[in-house]
Amino acid sequence: MITVHFVPAAADAAPISLQCKPGRSLMQVAVDAQVEGIEAECGGLMTCSTCHVYVREPHASRLPPAGEEELGMLAFTASPSKPNSRLSCQVELTQEMDGLTVDLPQRQV
């Protein structure tokens, strides 16, 4: 099991820490735990960009680069895209991702 952390956009909201099995996407973990701020309207088909997150270091630089399709979808996020923006449906969790922390954007839609 690994631990991942979701930091809500609201300054007064507490981070959400979840235990999960490697091999799943970050979006699947968030949806299963009903993390507020991850809409995932397309269910991980990479057609909506409503699972946008900002990945903190050191994990951001350890992820495989976003593919052309993901980069295209990141251009249509409701909150501004940043260099560390990723679609959580494209972040596959591995044992090396233990401690991954992501910031949730102000809004997804």
Salt bridges, closest charged atoms under 4 A:
ASP32 OD2 - ARG24 NH2 2.33
GLU70 OE2 - ARG86 NE 2.87
ASP103 OD1 - ARG56 NH2 2.82
